[in-house]
């Protein structure tokens, strides 16, 4: 921690979270242009087949996330946060360039989809090892009284990138012809994100290290992650439950653009506006949650907003389904997005504070990656299936309610980890 003295916390936080921004920008960009990417790399006799192959490739990145979480997370605990963040960012950037610059199936045949699949799996590996070390680093550079606010830049950076990705997608789709979008427009969207690669590498290279480098080899060998993690198994299981709840809410929220168009049959312009408003309010909610968690303690900011979100979810969906329009969609989903984002910033701080430094990066990365791979990768499929088998437009609320309840129970059982000064306040 001494290496951070005299170094701007704001600058360090920005450099640490730029990898999250790049990854979530790419996430939205790939989702937005899944049809065009399918046509480019996965030609099929049917439009459905091409799209499904494209989406399956997108999902391939979820498979390698837990592996990246384990490998790069442990690497960050043993070697240092900075080298782990540099490696994950470099892998992520290389994968994005590979996807955006790979020639089409028509140009190089089977090599094209193989390269794209490998790139997506590399990207998943990199992101799996990005979140844990980054979150641990944010906690370690922050003064005790501002830890939650500094850590809040982890989820905030994700929402900023998602908003930017949606904006780029909307602008390109509105200003380019379908033919141009199909040929090179989607590649342009990826390359816009890749512009930050050299800047991000330069920023991260200058980061001060927070892992002590004066431990002997014998001391480092005793830091067996599996053995030490077992001592914190209760917190780890509760964290997995909370992250499952949060990732379901996040990915179902991302699905709302499709839901608004396909199920509620509102204009696409309104559907995209819902996504932009929701993302913008989640940015505000993440920062507000961090500030409140430093002011009031972690547990109150986890439990009360989560309870309010639980109580509001079903009535909000009833309003939206029975009166679909700008007011219900923008205000209804907006309020849910704002309130629902408050607890998880406090949770990020709680989980990282509850873990000792020598396993913090690896455990957080692994648990986060497992939750995303298991629940984030399936959330939209589950919602689509529920809508199909039930025929009830309220079906997404059922899944959100179940997830919110699990999260609330786990949050109530988590320990209070805020510094004593904060807890007394």
N, C-alpha and C positions, 0 to 999 in steps of 0.2 A: 504493500500500500504506500510505502514511502516514495516509490518512484513517481507517484502521481502528484506530489507536492509541487506547487508552482505551475501545474498543468491545468488548463481550463477543463472543468468537469463537463461543460456544455460541448466543447469541441470533442472530448473523448467520447461522450455519449453519442454524438452524431456519427463519428467514425465507426463506433461499435455497431450502430444500428443500420448503417448503409447497406449491409448485406441483406437484412430483412426487407428493406425497401426494394432492392433489386429482385429478390425472390418473389415477393408478393405482387410486384408489378408484372413479372413474368407470368404468375399464376392467372391473373385477370386477363392478360393479353392472350394467353393460350386458350382460355375458356371462350373469350370473345370471338376468336378466329378459328375455332375448332373445325368449322366446316371447310374453310379455305385450306387449312393445314391438311385435312383429310384428303381433299382433292389433289394436293401437291404431292404427298408422300404415300397415300394409301388409295390409289384408284380402285374402284370396285364397280361391279355391274349395277349396284343400287346405291342411291344416295344414303340410305340408312346404314349400309355396310361400311361405306367410307367413313361416315361420322363415328360409328361405333369403334372402328379401328383407331381413329384419331383420339377418341376419348379413352380407349384402353391404354394407348401410349401415354397419355397424360396421367392415368392412374398408375402406370409403372413406377413413377417417381415415389409413390407412397410405399412401395415394397422395400426400397432401399433406405428409407428414412431411419428406421430403428438401427440398422447396421451403422449408418453414419453417426447416429447419436452415441452409440457405444464406442466406436473407434475414435472419432474426433473429440468426443466429450472426455474420455479418459486421457487422451493425448493432451487436452487443455489442462487437466488436473496435474499431470506429471511433468509436462514440458513448459507449459505456460499458456495463458489466454491468447496473447498476441499471435504466436505462430499458428495456433489452431484456427483463429479467425482469419488470418492471412490465407491459410490453405483452403478453408471452406469457401472463401470469397473467390479465390482464383479458380477453383473447380466450378463454382457456380457460373462465373463469367465465361469460362471456356465452353460450358454446355450451352449457354444462351447464344454465343457466337456460332457454335456448331449448328444449332437449329435454324438460325436465321440465314446462314450462308450455304447450307447443304443444297446442292442441285436437286431438282425434282426427280420423281420416279421415272418420268419420261426421258430424262437426260442420262441418268446413271443406273437405272433399273433397281434391283433389289437392295443395292448398297444404300440407297436413300433412306428407306424406312429403318434399316438396321442402324445407321448412324444416328437417326433421330431417337430411336428407342434407347440406345446406349447413352445419348446425351441426357434424356429425361431421367434415366436411372442414376447417372452421375449427379445430376442436379438434386435429386431426392437425397442421395447420400450426403451431399454438401449441406443441404438445408437441415438434415437431421443432426449434423454436427455444428450447425450455426447457432441455433437458438439457446442451447444450454450454456456454452462458453460466453456468449454475448450477455445473457441475463446475469450470469455470475459476475462478469466483468463490471456491468453497470452497478450492481450492488456494492462491489468492492471499491469502486472509485468514488462512491457517494459518501458525504458526511452522514453520520447516523440519523440526524434529524431530517434528512431529505432523501433517504434511501428509496422509499416507495415512489416518490415523484420522479427520481432519476430512472428507476426501473420501469416506470410507466412508458418510457420512450420505446420499450420493446413492442408492446401492442400498438402504441401510437404510430410507430414507423410502418407497421403492417397496414394500418388503415389509410395512412397517407399514400402509400404505394398503390393500394387497391383503388383509391379514388383517382389517382393519376392514370392508372391503367384504364379505368372505365372512361375517363375523359378523352384519352388518346384514341380509344376504340370508337367512341361516338364521333369525334372530329373526323377521323379518317373515313369512317363509313358514310358520313354526310358529304364529304368533299371529294371523294374519289368514285369513279365509276365501278360497277361490280367487276368488270374485267380487270381493271387496274388493281383493285383490292385483291383479287384472286391471284394475280401474277406477282406483284411485288409489295402491295400495300401492307399485308400482314408482316412481311419481313421488315419493313420500315418501322413498324411498331416495336418489334423486338430490338432493332438496332438503336432506337431512341433510348431504351433502357440501358443498352450496352455502353452508351456514351459515358456513364459514370464509372466504368471499370477502372481506368487508369487513375482517376481521382480517388476512388475508394481504396485502391491498393496503396496509394501514396499516403492517404490519411491514416490507414491502419498501421502502416509501417512505422509511423512516428508515435504510436501509442505507448505510454509507459506500461510496464508489466506489473501485475498485482500478485503474482505467485512468487513467494520467496525463492530465490535461487541459491541460497546458502545451505540447503539441507544436504546431508550426506546421502550417499547411495543407499545405505542401510535404512535410514529413516524413510526414504521414498519407497523402498520395497515393502515396508510395513503398511503402506497405504493401499491395501488390497480392497478394491472397490466392492467386490461381492460381500466380503466379510463385514466391512464397515457399513454397507448399505443395509444389511440385515438388522443392524442395531436401530435403524430408522424405518423399519418396515411399515409401521403404523402410519407415519406421515406420508410415506411413498404411496401406499394404497389409497389414502384419502386424496392425495394429489392426483392420482390417476383418475379417480372418480370425478374430481372437479374439472380436470382438463377434458375429460370425455364430455361432460356437460357443456363446457365452454365451446369446444370445437363443433359440437352438434349445433349449437346456437349460431355460431359463425357461418358454417357452411349452409345451414338452412336459410339464413339471412341472405347469403349470396345467391341462393336459389330463387329469391323473391322476384327477381326480374322475369325469369321464366314463368313463375307461378302467376304473376300479374297478367302476363300476356296469354298464356295457354289455358289457365283455369278461370281467371276473372274476366278475361277478354277486354282488357283496357288497352288504349293505344300504346305503342312501343315507346313513344316519347315519355309518357307518364311512367311506364315501367322502369326506364333508365333513370328517370328523375328520382324514383324511390330508392334505387341503389346508391345514387350520389348523395342524397340527403342522409340515408342511413349511415353510409361510410363517414360522412362529415360529422355527424353527431357522435359516432363511436370514437372519433378522434378526440372530441371534447370530453366525452365520458371517460376515456382512458386517462387523460391528464387530470381531470377532476378527481377521479378515483384515487390516483396516486397522492394528490395533495391532501385529500381527506384522510387517507390512511396514515399519513405522517402527522396529521393534526389530531385525529381521534383514536388511532390504533387500527390494527389490521382487521380484527374480527367484526366490529360493528359495520365496517364498510363492505365486508363480504356478505354478512348475513342479511341486513335490512334491505339493501337494493335487490338482492336475489329473491327475497320474499315478496317484495313489491312486483318484481317482474313476473314471478309465478302467478300472483293474483290477477295481473293485468292481461296475461297472454290470451286466455280463452275469450274474454269479453272483447278484446281488440280484434281478434279474428272474426268473431260474430259480426261486429260492426263492419269490417272490411268486406266480408262475403255478402252481407245483405245490402250494403250501400257502397259498392266499389266506386271510387272516385278520388280526385286529388286530395280532398280533405281527409278522408279516412285512411288512404294509403300513406300519404306523406306524414300526417300527424300521428296516426296509429303506429306505423312501423318506426317512425322517428322517435317517439317516446320510448318504445320498447328497446330500440337500439341504444339510446342514451342511458337508460336505467340499467339495461342488461350488461353494458360494458363496465360499469363502476366496480363490481365485485372482483373482477379478474385481475385488475392491476394490483389490488391489495393482495390477492392470492399469489401473484408472481413474487412479490416481496416476501410474503410469509414462507413460501416453499424454499426459496433460496436462503433465507435467514435460518431456517430450521435445519439446514444441511451444513456439516463441517466443510471448510474450504477445500480439503484434499479430495473430496468426492463430489463437490457441488456441481461442477460442470458436467461430469459424466452422468450422474444420476438425473439431473434435471433434463439433459438432452435425451436420455433414453426414455424416461417416462413421457416426456412431451411427444417424442416421435412415435411411441407406441399408441398414445391416445389419438394422434392425428391419423396414423395409418389405419387404426381399427375403426374409428368413429367418424373422422373427417372424410376419409375416402369412401365411406358408405352412406353418409347422411343424405345426400341428394337422391341416391338410389332408393333408400328406405322411404323417403317422402314421396317419390314418384310411385313406388309400389303401393303405399298406403292410399294415395289418391286413386290409383287404378282399381284396387280391389274393393275399396269402400264406396267409391263414387261420391264421397263427401268432401267438399272443398275445405272443410275445417280440419281435415286430416293432419296437415302440418302442425297444428297446435297441439295435437295429441303427443306427438314425438317431442316437441319443445317442452311440454308440461312434464313428461316423464324425465327428461334430461335435467330440467330445472330442479325437480324434486330431489334427484340424486345429488346434484351439486349442492343444494341447500343443506342436506343432511351431512354431507362431508365437510362443508364449511363450518358448520356448528361444532364439529368434532376436532377441527384443526386447532393447534395451540396458538396462543397470542405471542408473536415473536417481536413486536415493536420494542424499541428501546424503552427502558423504564420511564424516562422523561416523557415520552409520547404517551405511554399508557396512563400515567398520572393525569395528563392533560385531559 
